[in-house]
């Protein structure tokens, strides 16, 4: 373990490998590059501290660099014990960032890293899943003494954040970045859709074509996972609790049924619901021998791995990121990435071109908090301002060589008339 000042990482000697990863993604993130050039000139975060808790891999590292280019002093940690890449953490630490993250952190280490990141008493916070927010409202409210506001990256975190606000227990303004079009329409659907299958196929080295894939949840993430499964040649079953989402899945060419009915049919199961106990003991009892189970929701509660472990007579690591659980009747069920986010626990996360938009949106929202915190509703969740959301899309089009039409004044008048 490497420790220096307020930094704790695995091994600083891994920095060159991590820097190579960061260098690889930079040319593929043109929106962030454009924002970085402006930030370097304008320094919107001068004199401010930023704390970020996001899956710590190359794209996140570059996001941290862009915030620093804007003048911020940045403290970085992960948001999932298995999604941190130790070489990327080392590269950031070697470049002067405060970093607290190691791959495979114990629950105690993970908590310590979150708290160490917040101990800088940030002016701006970027969260992914709501763990930083939870700490600032429970064990360490004093770390929020300088906080102007924060941003939340993902669906699960927004759910937790809105629940806290509805209960009147949100102590500072937060922006729901996940809900912006430039985030969920692309990151959730196309990013998750590609990265989940990249991780599954790389980890298992097995065919997907011709197999039955069960996708639990048909939100934007589930839509992306199911779409790519069909494109590869899988037969897709969707399980849902929302009638409109279920109808969408049917019209998109998927079969729809309860998980109780899908459990005996599936070869590969992917949960993308944001809820707990989606696949449990009663489902394990009827699954095919050698079925594959994985999760693409934020927390490791969707596939009840604890129940599976209790049912099993033995378990072993069959290959990296695959644990096989042998049941009393001789069947083996395989869990990828410990039931954590499979695309990050067993893969490299979303493509750089997708995270370009998500992190660009984060940058602009952080800037909005820094410059206009007085305009944010106190103790409330705020949607991303429409002009920032559209700005990211326009920059993406411009930087990738595309153009679109512009309404004439006559067209604007027509659309505004009755």
Steps between C-alpha positions, in 0.01 A plus 500: 500500500623850414416782741611861484336808650126433461543249216459121523534285189628153414835565331644827367730307263191414291469864392651465149242236405218717632632804316499301176130426556423866563698607192303253290157643588589871470484525117164321510335752733468813283230671707710477815799628305304805385381570853851452636635767264241748627554402863875555468433856387215590737582303820140477629611291802789717614549463876245217524526135600311220324434148630399232250389141556459327165616167358873565497627416155651696211200711398437606858867590537479732202188659646706575812767658281243728335370618838857573606557691176216723616687582819358242742698304755361151436467203737405171334361167613303215346132417547525121487771278653548300180489778239821677608796438271813517714725623221268791420483592869881494505522724195280762666696480825829537313358810332423670830136412558378387841385142436349244736399183319614141454353218295331242721477727802339351810183671626709671768761619250232619259333705776834642609580610144166677462550684828859593415382648169240716673741610772626773266168676575412551134315788340369268226418129518440249221339176617418170329253292696453731796769378741662843544159655553422242768820569692442877491158448657598239760851441630676816379264796443790731591667417169220691324583833664629653172269311263323711240327200345556173322416283202378139485608280211277193497141375528542331838655809652225724366239269653671519840546877466137571408380277785708702745370827356138377518553422868634851557844365589718636220731762649635665185411537130568211262473476120357178352747459215376150417161635396638727226457389139872525430555244774231234517412487131859411413693385808224277637386354171799486265773500765346227714382311195853463362708481818290228665539266205866589458559392861289183479655377177855586602459337843324181388638455147169330416244541224200727544340430163218248528482517879212625713583822680279624784515876557339615824388860460420690180604853586758670280776269623287190448398618154866529403591157640203334328558677168863390482407145606256478209761645265745226602235238428362416845141418582399768753256475786421813700360506853334820620270651763394799289224431244614766252860377507375144451296605196803678357703183536233298322484748211881495482486125434566357847300243693367630831421290807555494877841394629340186648420387145826623346730337755488145349547635145798732520861429413620849599328726754568876525330715763463872424226614738649706784296284739592216734424124498416481131650148477475293818499147640179390329654594164834331568310180579368466142780647285690304238834344583782743420274805472679835520379773734614861506384842603522838329320700769701720734491292819567128548151423633314405184631143479481363854846345507476445877206264454680321218807457718289356781338251260828384348699202624817663365622792294819585316648753261467328166697774323557869578172673587296178481402317819320170461254387767435124508150416622397178681356348182830551314403807297747788486392865479761756399507856640707764320678777689358399840160629391634855476483720191622250242610756242741654752575213739587276203560759228615853419165677524332710234678603178693826515276666240196441723661616825615808310143627511427391858813658644460811285158541657654452844759769425238752393280419799796538738571836338135596544519413870824697539371813328127492571447317828269783606263399220468142622203419718640431847457150639348378174573294190536710185479380141788580268433839338372441147757731345786293648345172384460632145847657505661159553307352207589793273870480590499125437351552154741781418812323624414180310433681172120510488255787451123530533232738376394818679141620523419819313314778679189408302529136612544606862189718475304215342596256775407756768159580351162336543 
